[in-house]
Amino acid sequence: MLLPRAGLLATLASVLLTPLTLPSAWALHEGVQAAKEEGMRLYGIRKANSAIPFLEQAAEAGDVEAMYYLGEANRRLVMGNMNQAALDWYYLAAQQGEPYAMLRLHSSQACQFGDMCPENSNDWLGTALAATLPKAEAGDAAAMFALYSIYASLEDEEASGEWLLEAAEAGNVEAQTWLGRKIRSGASDIEAQEAAAKWFRRAAEEGYAPSMSYLAATLNSLGDSLEAWEWMVKASEAGNISGRQWLASCYIDPTESELCHVEQEPAKGWAIFLAIQEEVSGTTSERALRVYHDSLTPEQRVEGERMKDDWLGLEPSLSYFPEKFGP
C-alpha cells in the first residue's frame, strides 16, 4: 500500500537520502523491478497518469531514476508545467545527485519560491555543475551529456557544444543522436546530411531505436532508399513507433515513398496499424486507419483483423522513446 505523499517524502528524505551522493546500485526486489519497467513502458507511450503508481513502487524502494521520472510524469499531467507533486519528486532525486532533477528545480525557481534548496546553497544550477563536472572529467559519458544541458542553462553555448561532442565521442547514444539532429537542422547540404548520418549510425549500431529512425530518414534524403528501408525495419523491430507506422504504410501502398522496398500487402499493413492502435491508443495510427480505410477492400480489412495478433505483444514493446530531459 502506498504511503500518503507527505509521509512518503518524509520517510524517504530521512531514511534514504544523503545529499548529492548517488547510491552505487539499488537492488530492487523482483516485483518492484517489474513495476518500474511497467511504469517506464507506460511513460514511454505517453501514459503518464497510468505510469505513476508503478513508478512510485520503485521510488519508494529508493530508485533515483524512478523518482526523477515521477517528477516528469507529474509535470506532463499539467502540460509540461510544474505542480507540487513533480517538485517533490525532483527534490528527492536531486538530493541523490540527479542533475536533470536539479535543472528542473532551477528552472521552476523551487529554491526561491518553494524553499526547496540544495544543502548549504540557494543555487540548483551551480549545484548541478559541481556534482556533474567531476564525473564528466573522470570519463562518465552520461555526465558529459548532462553538462550539455547544464551549460546551456548557464547560457554558455561554447561549453555546452563542447560537452555534447565529448559525450558523443565517448559513446553516449543520446548525445550522438542530439548531435546528428543539430547538424542536420543547421544545414541541408549533402555534407551536413552525411555528417549527421555518421552520428545517427553510431547510435543506431548500438541499438538505439530513435537513431535508427533518424538514420533511415537521413539516408533516404541522401538517395540511399534501400539502406534507409533496412534501418526503418530495424527501428520497427526495436519498438520505435515511427518505424512501425512506416512499415504499415509501405505495406498498404509501396508507391507512397521511395523509402518503401516491399511488395504490396494491404492486409498486413492494416493489421500493423490495428495492432499499434490497440497497444498505443491515441497515436496517428487512428488517423491512418481512417485515411487508408477505403483503399482496402472489405476482405483485406477482415484479413488484417485476423493478422492483427501477429503484431501484438512483440518485444521490445512500442515506445516513443521520450528524451530524459525533454520539453
KENUVO-353555 format. One record per residue (C-alpha): residue in three letters; residue number from 1; x, y, z. Coordinates in pm, 1 decimal. Example, Ala and Ser with C-alpha at 12.3 -4.5 7.8 and 13.67 -1.06 7.14 Angstrom:
+------+------+----------+----------+----------+
| resn | resi |        u |        v |        w |
+------+------+----------+----------+----------+
|  ALA |    1 |   1230.0 |   -450.0 |    780.0 |
|  SER |    2 |   1367.0 |   -106.0 |    714.0 |
+------+------+----------+----------+----------+
This chain:
+------+------+----------+----------+----------+
| resn | resi |        u |        v |        w |
+------+------+----------+----------+----------+
|  MET |    1 |      0.0 |      0.0 |      0.0 |
|  LEU |    2 |    139.5 |    340.0 |    -93.0 |
|  LEU |    3 |    219.1 |    587.4 |    180.4 |
|  PRO |    4 |     40.9 |    925.7 |    174.9 |
|  ARG |    5 |    262.8 |   1168.2 |    -13.4 |
|  ALA |    6 |    366.0 |   1373.6 |    288.4 |
|  GLY |    7 |    456.6 |   1063.8 |    485.0 |
|  LEU |    8 |    637.3 |    910.4 |    190.2 |
|  LEU |    9 |    852.1 |   1216.8 |    129.2 |
|  ALA |   10 |    941.9 |   1249.2 |    495.8 |
|  THR |   11 |   1033.3 |    882.1 |    518.9 |
|  LEU |   12 |   1247.4 |    881.4 |    206.9 |
|  ALA |   13 |   1418.2 |   1205.0 |    294.7 |
|  SER |   14 |   1510.6 |   1091.7 |    645.5 |
|  VAL |   15 |   1598.2 |    729.1 |    575.8 |
|  LEU |   16 |   1725.5 |    704.2 |    221.4 |
|  LEU |   17 |   1872.8 |   1031.8 |    115.9 |
|  THR |   18 |   2223.3 |   1163.0 |    163.5 |
|  PRO |   19 |   2271.5 |   1495.4 |    -17.7 |
|  LEU |   20 |   2449.5 |   1465.3 |   -350.8 |
|  THR |   21 |   2561.0 |   1103.2 |   -310.5 |
|  LEU |   22 |   2422.0 |    860.8 |   -559.1 |
|  PRO |   23 |   2397.9 |    500.8 |   -433.3 |
|  SER |   24 |   2607.8 |    260.9 |   -636.8 |
|  ALA |   25 |   2303.8 |     45.2 |   -702.0 |
|  TRP |   26 |   1959.3 |    -13.8 |   -562.2 |
|  ALA |   27 |   1886.9 |   -383.3 |   -584.4 |
|  LEU |   28 |   1514.8 |   -372.8 |   -640.7 |
|  HIS |   29 |   1300.5 |   -666.7 |   -542.7 |
|  GLU |   30 |   1188.4 |   -860.9 |   -849.0 |
|  GLY |   31 |    829.3 |   -741.9 |   -816.8 |
|  VAL |   32 |    936.0 |   -381.1 |   -768.4 |
|  GLN |   33 |   1168.9 |   -402.1 |  -1069.1 |
|  ALA |   34 |    880.1 |   -532.9 |  -1277.3 |
|  ALA |   35 |    665.0 |   -242.6 |  -1156.7 |
|  LYS |   36 |    935.8 |      4.4 |  -1254.0 |
|  GLU |   37 |    966.2 |   -148.5 |  -1600.7 |
|  GLU |   38 |    589.7 |   -128.0 |  -1648.1 |
|  GLY |   39 |    593.6 |    233.2 |  -1532.1 |
|  MET |   40 |    868.9 |    317.4 |  -1778.1 |
|  ARG |   41 |    681.7 |    137.0 |  -2057.1 |
|  LEU |   42 |    368.1 |    339.1 |  -1989.4 |
|  TYR |   43 |    567.0 |    661.1 |  -1965.0 |
|  GLY |   44 |    728.3 |    576.8 |  -2297.9 |
|  ILE |   45 |    389.6 |    564.1 |  -2469.1 |
|  ARG |   46 |    278.3 |    894.2 |  -2312.1 |
|  LYS |   47 |     52.4 |    743.1 |  -2047.5 |
|  ALA |   48 |    199.8 |    941.5 |  -1760.2 |
|  ASN |   49 |   -100.2 |    908.3 |  -1530.8 |
|  SER |   50 |   -102.9 |    530.0 |  -1562.1 |
|  ALA |   51 |    274.1 |    512.7 |  -1511.0 |
|  ILE |   52 |    274.6 |    694.0 |  -1176.0 |
|  PRO |   53 |    157.2 |    414.9 |   -939.0 |
|  PHE |   54 |    409.7 |    172.1 |  -1089.1 |
|  LEU |   55 |    699.2 |    418.0 |  -1069.7 |
|  GLU |   56 |    604.8 |    504.1 |   -711.0 |
|  GLN |   57 |    675.5 |    146.3 |   -606.5 |
|  ALA |   58 |   1032.3 |    173.4 |   -733.4 |
|  ALA |   59 |   1079.7 |    524.7 |   -595.1 |
|  GLU |   60 |    965.0 |    413.1 |   -251.6 |
|  ALA |   61 |   1230.3 |    140.2 |   -270.4 |
|  GLY |   62 |   1494.2 |    408.4 |   -330.4 |
|  ASP |   63 |   1530.5 |    404.9 |   -708.9 |
|  VAL |   64 |   1651.2 |    751.3 |   -809.9 |
|  GLU |   65 |   1563.5 |    711.9 |  -1177.1 |
|  ALA |   66 |   1204.8 |    633.5 |  -1079.8 |
|  MET |   67 |   1197.8 |    944.6 |   -858.5 |
|  TYR |   68 |   1307.1 |   1162.5 |  -1148.7 |
|  TYR |   69 |   1058.1 |   1012.2 |  -1390.8 |
|  LEU |   70 |    781.2 |   1057.2 |  -1135.9 |
|  GLY |   71 |    867.4 |   1424.7 |  -1149.0 |
|  GLU |   72 |    847.8 |   1412.0 |  -1527.2 |
|  ALA |   73 |    522.3 |   1214.3 |  -1526.1 |
|  ASN |   74 |    352.3 |   1452.1 |  -1282.8 |
|  ARG |   75 |    476.7 |   1751.5 |  -1480.8 |
|  ARG |   76 |    333.2 |   1606.8 |  -1801.6 |
|  LEU |   77 |     -6.7 |   1579.1 |  -1635.3 |
|  VAL |   78 |    -18.5 |   1958.9 |  -1637.1 |
|  MET |   79 |    104.2 |   2006.8 |  -1994.6 |
|  GLY |   80 |    470.6 |   2044.3 |  -1906.1 |
|  ASN |   81 |    410.2 |   2298.8 |  -1633.5 |
|  MET |   82 |    510.0 |   2238.5 |  -1272.9 |
|  ASN |   83 |    299.4 |   2110.4 |   -985.5 |
|  GLN |   84 |    381.9 |   2024.8 |   -626.0 |
|  ALA |   85 |    396.4 |   1650.2 |   -684.8 |
|  ALA |   86 |    654.6 |   1698.0 |   -958.4 |
|  LEU |   87 |    861.0 |   1931.4 |   -740.2 |
|  ASP |   88 |    855.0 |   1683.1 |   -451.4 |
|  TRP |   89 |    993.1 |   1401.7 |   -665.7 |
|  TYR |   90 |   1251.0 |   1621.9 |   -836.9 |
|  TYR |   91 |   1367.4 |   1736.9 |   -493.9 |
|  LEU |   92 |   1417.9 |   1380.6 |   -373.9 |
|  ALA |   93 |   1603.1 |   1283.4 |   -692.9 |
|  ALA |   94 |   1815.9 |   1599.3 |   -677.4 |
|  GLN |   95 |   1921.9 |   1516.6 |   -322.3 |
|  GLN |   96 |   2058.5 |   1192.5 |   -463.6 |
|  GLY |   97 |   2265.6 |   1376.3 |   -723.1 |
|  GLU |   98 |   2034.5 |   1357.2 |  -1026.5 |
|  PRO |   99 |   2145.0 |   1655.8 |  -1240.7 |
|  TYR |  100 |   1832.9 |   1678.4 |  -1455.6 |
|  ALA |  101 |   1616.2 |   1699.6 |  -1144.5 |
|  MET |  102 |   1835.7 |   1988.3 |  -1031.0 |
|  LEU |  103 |   1780.9 |   2160.6 |  -1365.4 |
|  ARG |  104 |   1404.0 |   2121.3 |  -1327.5 |
|  LEU |  105 |   1420.2 |   2271.8 |   -978.7 |
|  HIS |  106 |   1635.5 |   2556.6 |  -1110.7 |
|  SER |  107 |   1402.4 |   2639.5 |  -1399.2 |
|  SER |  108 |   1098.2 |   2636.1 |  -1168.8 |
|  GLN |  109 |   1277.9 |   2856.5 |   -911.4 |
|  ALA |  110 |   1192.8 |   2599.9 |   -645.0 |
|  CYS |  111 |   1454.9 |   2733.8 |   -404.7 |
|  GLN |  112 |   1349.0 |   3096.6 |   -427.5 |
|  PHE |  113 |    973.7 |   3042.0 |   -411.1 |
|  GLY |  114 |    926.7 |   2692.3 |   -270.2 |
|  ASP |  115 |   1202.4 |   2675.3 |     -8.3 |
|  MET |  116 |   1337.5 |   2360.9 |   -178.6 |
|  CYS |  117 |   1707.7 |   2441.1 |   -181.1 |
|  PRO |  118 |   2025.4 |   2234.1 |   -200.7 |
|  GLU |  119 |   2212.7 |   2188.6 |    125.3 |
|  ASN |  120 |   2418.4 |   2496.6 |    213.9 |
|  SER |  121 |   2325.5 |   2672.4 |   -109.0 |
|  ASN |  122 |   2044.6 |   2851.9 |   -286.8 |
|  ASP |  123 |   2165.7 |   2765.4 |   -638.5 |
|  TRP |  124 |   2048.7 |   2441.4 |   -802.2 |
|  LEU |  125 |   2227.1 |   2520.8 |  -1127.0 |
|  GLY |  126 |   2560.8 |   2566.2 |   -957.0 |
|  THR |  127 |   2498.5 |   2253.7 |   -753.2 |
|  ALA |  128 |   2425.7 |   2055.6 |  -1070.2 |
|  LEU |  129 |   2751.7 |   2175.0 |  -1223.7 |
|  ALA |  130 |   2952.9 |   2096.1 |   -911.3 |
|  ALA |  131 |   2803.6 |   1747.9 |   -885.1 |
|  THR |  132 |   2838.8 |   1659.7 |  -1253.9 |
|  LEU |  133 |   3162.0 |   1815.5 |  -1378.2 |
|  PRO |  134 |   3397.0 |   1586.7 |  -1177.8 |
|  LYS |  135 |   3217.0 |   1277.9 |  -1309.6 |
|  ALA |  136 |   3241.8 |   1404.0 |  -1667.6 |
|  GLU |  137 |   3609.3 |   1486.3 |  -1627.5 |
|  ALA |  138 |   3658.8 |   1131.2 |  -1495.6 |
|  GLY |  139 |   3513.8 |    990.9 |  -1818.9 |
|  ASP |  140 |   3143.6 |    939.4 |  -1735.3 |
|  ALA |  141 |   2970.7 |    981.8 |  -2074.4 |
|  ALA |  142 |   2625.5 |   1029.9 |  -1919.2 |
|  ALA |  143 |   2763.7 |   1311.7 |  -1704.6 |
|  MET |  144 |   2924.1 |   1464.7 |  -2014.8 |
|  PHE |  145 |   2584.9 |   1468.5 |  -2183.7 |
|  ALA |  146 |   2422.5 |   1622.2 |  -1875.4 |
|  LEU |  147 |   2678.2 |   1904.1 |  -1894.6 |
|  TYR |  148 |   2543.3 |   1984.2 |  -2239.7 |
|  SER |  149 |   2213.3 |   2086.5 |  -2077.7 |
|  ILE |  150 |   2374.2 |   2236.6 |  -1767.6 |
|  TYR |  151 |   2597.5 |   2471.3 |  -1967.2 |
|  ALA |  152 |   2306.3 |   2553.7 |  -2197.3 |
|  SER |  153 |   2114.2 |   2663.2 |  -1885.5 |
|  LEU |  154 |   2418.3 |   2872.5 |  -1790.5 |
|  GLU |  155 |   2397.2 |   3026.8 |  -2141.1 |
|  ASP |  156 |   2748.6 |   2907.5 |  -2220.4 |
|  GLU |  157 |   2684.7 |   2772.2 |  -2568.2 |
|  GLU |  158 |   3050.8 |   2706.3 |  -2640.9 |
|  ALA |  159 |   3098.3 |   2480.1 |  -2337.7 |
|  SER |  160 |   2759.2 |   2321.4 |  -2399.1 |
|  GLY |  161 |   2855.0 |   2226.3 |  -2754.0 |
|  GLU |  162 |   3197.2 |   2102.1 |  -2648.1 |
|  TRP |  163 |   3049.1 |   1865.7 |  -2389.7 |
|  LEU |  164 |   2790.1 |   1741.7 |  -2637.0 |
|  LEU |  165 |   3070.7 |   1645.6 |  -2872.7 |
|  GLU |  166 |   3271.3 |   1492.1 |  -2586.0 |
|  ALA |  167 |   2970.8 |   1281.4 |  -2483.4 |
|  ALA |  168 |   2905.7 |   1170.1 |  -2840.4 |
|  GLU |  169 |   3268.6 |   1074.5 |  -2893.5 |
|  ALA |  170 |   3260.8 |    886.5 |  -2561.3 |
|  GLY |  171 |   2976.3 |    670.9 |  -2694.1 |
|  ASN |  172 |   2665.5 |    820.4 |  -2534.4 |
|  VAL |  173 |   2388.8 |    731.4 |  -2780.5 |
|  GLU |  174 |   2159.7 |   1016.5 |  -2675.1 |
|  ALA |  175 |   2440.7 |   1264.2 |  -2730.5 |
|  GLN |  176 |   2518.5 |   1110.5 |  -3069.9 |
|  THR |  177 |   2154.8 |   1143.3 |  -3169.0 |
|  TRP |  178 |   2131.1 |   1502.6 |  -3045.4 |
|  LEU |  179 |   2448.8 |   1592.8 |  -3229.2 |
|  GLY |  180 |   2317.3 |   1439.7 |  -3550.3 |
|  ARG |  181 |   1993.0 |   1631.7 |  -3515.1 |
|  LYS |  182 |   2173.8 |   1961.2 |  -3451.8 |
|  ILE |  183 |   2394.1 |   1910.7 |  -3757.4 |
|  ARG |  184 |   2101.0 |   1816.7 |  -3978.6 |
|  SER |  185 |   1882.6 |   2105.7 |  -3863.9 |
|  GLY |  186 |   2166.1 |   2355.6 |  -3903.3 |
|  ALA |  187 |   2219.8 |   2290.7 |  -4274.3 |
|  SER |  188 |   2058.1 |   2096.6 |  -4556.4 |
|  ASP |  189 |   2360.0 |   2045.0 |  -4783.6 |
|  ILE |  190 |   2489.9 |   1695.9 |  -4857.7 |
|  GLU |  191 |   2797.6 |   1736.4 |  -4636.0 |
|  ALA |  192 |   2582.4 |   1822.3 |  -4335.5 |
|  GLN |  193 |   2345.6 |   1533.1 |  -4403.9 |
|  GLU |  194 |   2638.8 |   1293.7 |  -4431.3 |
|  ALA |  195 |   2790.3 |   1425.9 |  -4108.5 |
|  ALA |  196 |   2456.5 |   1381.7 |  -3930.5 |
|  ALA |  197 |   2421.0 |   1030.1 |  -4069.9 |
|  LYS |  198 |   2759.7 |    939.8 |  -3922.1 |
|  TRP |  199 |   2640.3 |   1016.7 |  -3570.1 |
|  PHE |  200 |   2297.9 |    859.0 |  -3620.5 |
|  ARG |  201 |   2470.5 |    544.5 |  -3746.7 |
|  ARG |  202 |   2693.4 |    517.2 |  -3441.8 |
|  ALA |  203 |   2393.6 |    528.7 |  -3208.2 |
|  ALA |  204 |   2181.5 |    306.3 |  -3432.0 |
|  GLU |  205 |   2450.2 |     40.1 |  -3445.1 |
|  GLU |  206 |   2445.1 |     36.4 |  -3064.2 |
|  GLY |  207 |   2074.6 |    -47.2 |  -3079.4 |
|  TYR |  208 |   1932.0 |    298.9 |  -3002.3 |
|  ALA |  209 |   1592.8 |    293.4 |  -3171.2 |
|  PRO |  210 |   1536.3 |    670.2 |  -3217.3 |
|  SER |  211 |   1861.9 |    698.3 |  -3410.9 |
|  MET |  212 |   1759.1 |    411.6 |  -3636.8 |
|  SER |  213 |   1461.6 |    615.4 |  -3749.9 |
|  TYR |  214 |   1667.7 |    935.0 |  -3788.7 |
|  LEU |  215 |   1932.3 |    744.3 |  -3983.9 |
|  ALA |  216 |   1668.2 |    599.7 |  -4214.7 |
|  ALA |  217 |   1524.7 |    944.8 |  -4288.0 |
|  THR |  218 |   1868.9 |   1093.2 |  -4346.8 |
|  LEU |  219 |   1984.6 |    811.6 |  -4574.5 |
|  ASN |  220 |   1664.0 |    844.8 |  -4772.9 |
|  SER |  221 |   1728.3 |   1216.2 |  -4822.8 |
|  LEU |  222 |   2078.7 |   1124.7 |  -4941.6 |
|  GLY |  223 |   1930.2 |    894.3 |  -5205.6 |
|  ASP |  224 |   2008.2 |    559.6 |  -5041.3 |
|  SER |  225 |   1649.8 |    443.3 |  -5002.6 |
|  LEU |  226 |   1738.5 |     74.2 |  -4981.1 |
|  GLU |  227 |   1957.8 |    105.8 |  -4672.9 |
|  ALA |  228 |   1711.1 |    361.1 |  -4537.9 |
|  TRP |  229 |   1437.8 |     97.7 |  -4557.0 |
|  GLU |  230 |   1658.9 |   -157.5 |  -4382.6 |
|  TRP |  231 |   1710.0 |     80.5 |  -4091.7 |
|  MET |  232 |   1340.8 |    167.6 |  -4074.7 |
|  VAL |  233 |   1262.0 |   -203.5 |  -4043.1 |
|  LYS |  234 |   1521.5 |   -228.4 |  -3764.5 |
|  ALA |  235 |   1362.7 |     72.4 |  -3593.6 |
|  SER |  236 |   1027.3 |   -104.3 |  -3603.6 |
|  GLU |  237 |   1181.1 |   -421.7 |  -3463.5 |
|  ALA |  238 |   1336.3 |   -215.4 |  -3182.5 |
|  GLY |  239 |    992.8 |    -84.5 |  -3082.5 |
|  ASN |  240 |   1010.3 |    257.5 |  -3245.9 |
|  ILE |  241 |    652.7 |    369.3 |  -3312.0 |
|  SER |  242 |    750.3 |    582.3 |  -3611.0 |
|  GLY |  243 |    933.3 |    289.1 |  -3769.6 |
|  ARG |  244 |    636.5 |     58.3 |  -3712.7 |
|  GLN |  245 |    398.9 |    309.3 |  -3871.7 |
|  TRP |  246 |    624.5 |    343.3 |  -4175.4 |
|  LEU |  247 |    622.4 |    -33.5 |  -4208.5 |
|  ALA |  248 |    243.1 |    -37.3 |  -4209.7 |
|  SER |  249 |    212.6 |    246.8 |  -4460.4 |
|  CYS |  250 |    457.7 |     87.1 |  -4700.6 |
|  TYR |  251 |    278.3 |   -247.2 |  -4695.4 |
|  ILE |  252 |    -50.3 |    -74.0 |  -4777.5 |
|  ASP |  253 |     92.9 |    147.5 |  -5052.3 |
|  PRO |  254 |    460.1 |     96.3 |  -5150.2 |
|  THR |  255 |    433.7 |    378.8 |  -5403.9 |
|  GLU |  256 |    381.7 |    627.8 |  -5123.7 |
|  SER |  257 |    756.8 |    681.9 |  -5079.1 |
|  GLU |  258 |   1081.6 |    579.2 |  -5241.7 |
|  LEU |  259 |   1170.7 |    453.2 |  -4894.0 |
|  CYS |  260 |    933.0 |    157.3 |  -4931.2 |
|  HIS |  261 |   1111.3 |   -155.6 |  -5053.3 |
|  VAL |  262 |    838.3 |   -417.2 |  -5006.1 |
|  GLU |  263 |    574.4 |   -591.9 |  -5209.2 |
|  GLN |  264 |    227.1 |   -455.8 |  -5154.3 |
|  GLU |  265 |     39.1 |   -643.7 |  -4878.9 |
|  PRO |  266 |   -251.5 |   -422.0 |  -4773.2 |
|  ALA |  267 |   -390.9 |   -667.5 |  -4519.3 |
|  LYS |  268 |    -55.8 |   -684.2 |  -4339.3 |
|  GLY |  269 |    -29.8 |   -305.2 |  -4326.3 |
|  TRP |  270 |   -385.2 |   -284.4 |  -4194.4 |
|  ALA |  271 |   -302.0 |   -545.1 |  -3928.4 |
|  ILE |  272 |      2.2 |   -346.1 |  -3816.0 |
|  PHE |  273 |   -196.7 |    -24.3 |  -3780.7 |
|  LEU |  274 |   -468.1 |   -209.1 |  -3586.2 |
|  ALA |  275 |   -207.5 |   -355.1 |  -3352.5 |
|  ILE |  276 |    -41.4 |    -17.2 |  -3295.1 |
|  GLN |  277 |   -377.2 |    139.6 |  -3218.0 |
|  GLU |  278 |   -460.5 |   -135.0 |  -2968.1 |
|  GLU |  279 |   -121.3 |   -122.8 |  -2797.6 |
|  VAL |  280 |    -78.0 |    256.3 |  -2803.8 |
|  SER |  281 |   -415.5 |    424.3 |  -2841.4 |
|  GLY |  282 |   -423.7 |    784.8 |  -2948.0 |
|  THR |  283 |   -136.3 |    767.1 |  -3196.2 |
|  THR |  284 |   -154.1 |    882.7 |  -3556.2 |
|  SER |  285 |   -241.6 |    521.3 |  -3634.1 |
|  GLU |  286 |   -602.0 |    606.4 |  -3555.3 |
|  ARG |  287 |   -594.8 |    868.8 |  -3829.4 |
|  ALA |  288 |   -413.4 |    628.6 |  -4063.2 |
|  LEU |  289 |   -690.4 |    372.7 |  -4021.3 |
|  ARG |  290 |   -940.7 |    634.2 |  -4135.3 |
|  VAL |  291 |   -723.8 |    757.8 |  -4422.7 |
|  TYR |  292 |   -647.1 |    411.5 |  -4563.3 |
|  HIS |  293 |   -986.8 |    257.1 |  -4492.3 |
|  ASP |  294 |  -1131.6 |    299.1 |  -4839.8 |
|  SER |  295 |   -810.9 |    195.1 |  -5016.4 |
|  LEU |  296 |   -855.7 |   -160.3 |  -4885.5 |
|  THR |  297 |  -1131.2 |   -398.5 |  -4982.2 |
|  PRO |  298 |  -1360.5 |   -530.1 |  -4707.6 |
|  GLU |  299 |  -1192.1 |   -868.3 |  -4749.6 |
|  GLN |  300 |   -846.6 |   -714.7 |  -4696.6 |
|  ARG |  301 |   -962.9 |   -539.9 |  -4381.8 |
|  VAL |  302 |  -1109.4 |   -863.3 |  -4247.2 |
|  GLU |  303 |   -782.7 |  -1041.7 |  -4324.1 |
|  GLY |  304 |   -597.7 |   -765.1 |  -4143.2 |
|  GLU |  305 |   -815.8 |   -819.8 |  -3837.8 |
|  ARG |  306 |   -717.4 |  -1186.9 |  -3841.4 |
|  MET |  307 |   -347.5 |  -1098.1 |  -3871.6 |
|  LYS |  308 |   -350.4 |   -830.2 |  -3601.6 |
|  ASP |  309 |   -248.2 |  -1064.0 |  -3319.2 |
|  ASP |  310 |     76.5 |  -1141.0 |  -3501.1 |
|  TRP |  311 |    181.0 |   -781.5 |  -3430.8 |
|  LEU |  312 |     67.9 |   -756.6 |  -3069.3 |
|  GLY |  313 |    288.1 |   -821.4 |  -2768.7 |
|  LEU |  314 |    615.4 |   -803.2 |  -2958.6 |
|  GLU |  315 |    934.8 |   -739.1 |  -2764.8 |
|  PRO |  316 |   1059.9 |   -482.3 |  -2711.9 |
|  SER |  317 |    726.2 |   -309.2 |  -2672.1 |
|  LEU |  318 |    641.1 |      3.9 |  -2866.8 |
|  SER |  319 |    767.3 |    336.7 |  -2738.3 |
|  TYR |  320 |    808.8 |    697.9 |  -2837.9 |
|  PHE |  321 |   1146.8 |    687.5 |  -2659.5 |
|  PRO |  322 |   1098.3 |   1027.7 |  -2492.0 |
|  GLU |  323 |   1409.7 |   1227.1 |  -2412.2 |
|  LYS |  324 |   1512.0 |   1218.2 |  -2048.4 |
|  PHE |  325 |   1537.2 |   1597.0 |  -2033.7 |
|  GLY |  326 |   1278.8 |   1698.9 |  -2288.7 |
|  PRO |  327 |   1034.7 |   1987.0 |  -2313.5 |
+------+------+----------+----------+----------+
